[in-house]
Amino acid sequence: MKKLIVVISCLFSLQSAFAQSLDKMQWFNEPEKWEIKNNALSMFVTPQSDYWRISHYGFTVDDAPFYYATYGGEFEAKVKLTGDYKVRFDQMGLMIRTDHENWIKTGVEFVDNKLNVSTVVTHGKSDWSVVQLDKVPPFIWIKVIRRLDAVEIYYSFDDKSYIMSRNAPLEANRPVMVGLMAACPDGKGFNAKFENFTVKHLPDQRRLEWLKNNAE
């Protein structure tokens, strides 16, 4: 049994070496201008678009570009973000979406000439949390890890050292859409580039604990 666990772990490690193929993903709210080149997605973000539900502002919008694939179980997803941010609330990052009432978007958001690591968690209504950065870096990495009934959110400037910014609830054992999101609520659009997008399957924690406790 212990050998089987080792073999399974090796297979998962091998799988993690491959990036998600952008050609096999699909659009929700496809923007007018976009391209895939060298497995990087570039788009001109749709003007006056966003994701938000009800709280604080009193409106619901669900019309920003989202390029995704569907995954079940537990996983780690990450991406490198580069944006030509121009006006308030220009944003880009990762999105995990169950349906129109249950989703998480996390990445960077430009507010008052400052770049923030920004997360909106929505279960019926949206909330918003930010970590303001000292300066606008040339790019930033965002990583999410879905474990059990929660999502851990991290950011990095070098894809080596990651800082945790949020732990948010998400229903367990239900397939979700995972992918690349950008929005421009106030402006006329901006150029956004997503590179090195990967989704790595993680073995179920409860299953691993069961195997550990029931090893021969």
N, C-alpha and C positions, 0 to 999 in steps of 0.2 A: 504494500500500500504506500509506504514512504517513497519507493522508487517511482510509483505512478505519479505522486504529487510532484516530484522533481521533474519528470518528463513533461507534465502539464505546464509547469512554470516555465520551462525552457521554450515550449511552443508559444506561450504568450509573449515571452521576451523577443522571440524571432518576429512575431507578428507586429510588434511595436516599432520595428525598424522601417516599416512602410507607411508612407503618408496616405491619407485619404485621397482617392482619385477624384478630383474636382469634376471631371467629365461625367461622372456617374451620379452627381447630385442634381437637385431640382430646385426651381424657384418658387417662392411664395412672394408675390409682389415684385415681379421682375422689373429692374430698372431699364431705361431706354438705352443706356450705353454701358457695356461691360465686355470684358474679354478674359480668357484664360490663356496664360502664356507661361511656360516653364513651371507648370503646376502652381501658379499664383493667380489669384482672382483680383482683377482691378475693375472698379466701377465708378461711374459718376453718380453719386447718391441722389436719389429722387428728392427734389425740393418739397418742402412742406409735408414731410412724412415722419411718422413716429410710431412707437408702441407705448400705450399707457391705458390704464383702466380706472376711471371714476375718481379716486381719492384726491383730495386737495383742490384739483382743478375742475372737477365736475364733468369732464368729458371722457370719451373713450375713442382711441384711434388705434388702428391695426393695419397700417398701410405702408410700412417701410420695407425695403428690400431685405430678403432673408433667403440664403442659399443653403440647402440642408440635405441631410440623409437621415434615415430613421435607424435608431439603435435601441436594443433592449438591454436589460441587465445593468451591470456596473461598468464604468469606463473612465478614462482620462482623456480629455481633449485639450489641445492648446494651439495657439496661432500667434504669428508675428504681425503686428499692426503698424501701418504707416499711413498717416492721413494729412491732407492739406487743409487743416481746419481753418474756418474763416469766421463764423459767427456763433453766437450763443447756442448751446445745446447740440452743435455738430458732434456726432458720436459714431463709434464703430466698435465691434467686438464679437463675442460669441453669444449664441442664443440657444437655450434648451426649452423646448416647447411641447407641452402635452396637448393643449387645445387653446382656444382664444381666451379662456379665463385662467389658464394655469401655465405660466412661463417665467423664465429668468433670462434677462439680458445683462451681460457684464462686459466691460471693456474700458474705453476711455471716452470722456466727454469734455468738451471745451466750454468753459464758463468764465466770463469776465477775463479773458486772455490768460486763463490758467487751465492747465490740463488736470483732470481728475480721473482717478480710477473709480468707475461708476458702476453701480449694480442696482437694477430694478427687479424686485421679486414680486410676482403677481399671483395671487390666489383669490380670484374674485375681484379684489382691489389691489392697486399697485402701491408699493413703498419705494423709497429711493435712498440709497446711502452712497457717500462719496469719501474718497481719500485724496486730498489736494496734493499735487506734486509741486516741488520747489521750482521746477523749470519744465519746459516742453521738450522732452527727449526726441531724438530723430525717429525712434520707433520704440515699441514696448511689446512684451510678450504677456499674454493672458492664458491662464490654465484653469480648467475646472475638473474636479474629481467627483464623480457621483458614487456615493457609497450608501447602501441601505436606503434610508428615507431622507437623505440630505445631500447637498452639493457644497463642496468646499471650493472657494474661489481664491486664486493667487495671481500676482503680477510679478514681472521680472524685467530688468533692463538688459540682461545678457543670456537668458535661457539657462542659467546655471543656479543662481541664487534667487529663490522665489519667496515672496512675502505674502502671507495670508491676509486677505481683506474682508472675507465674509464667510459665514457658514449659514446656509439657507435651507429650509425644508423643501422636499420634493417627493411626491408619492413614489413609493418603492414598487418594483416589479411591474412596471408599466412602460411600454415602448415610448420613446420620445424622439422628437425631431431635434437634431443637433447640427449647428452650422454657423454661418457667417452673416452678421447683421450690421447694417449701417442705417443711420437716420439723420434727417436734417429738418427739425421741426420749424425753425425760424427763417432759414436761409434759402438761397437759390441753388443749393447743391454744392458738393465738394468731391475731390478725388480721393478715393480710399483704396488701399492695397492690402490684401491678405496673403501672407506667405507661410509656407511650412506648416500648413494645417494638418494635424494628425489626430486620429481618434484611436486610442488603445483600449482594447477590451480588458477588463479586470475580472478575475475569478470572484464569484460571489463570496462575500465574507462569511456568511452563515454556513455555506457549504464547506469552506475551508476549515471552519471551526469544528464542524461535524466530523470531517475527515481526520482532523487532529485528535479528537476525542475517541474516535472509533478505529484508529489504526491498529493493524494486526501486530 
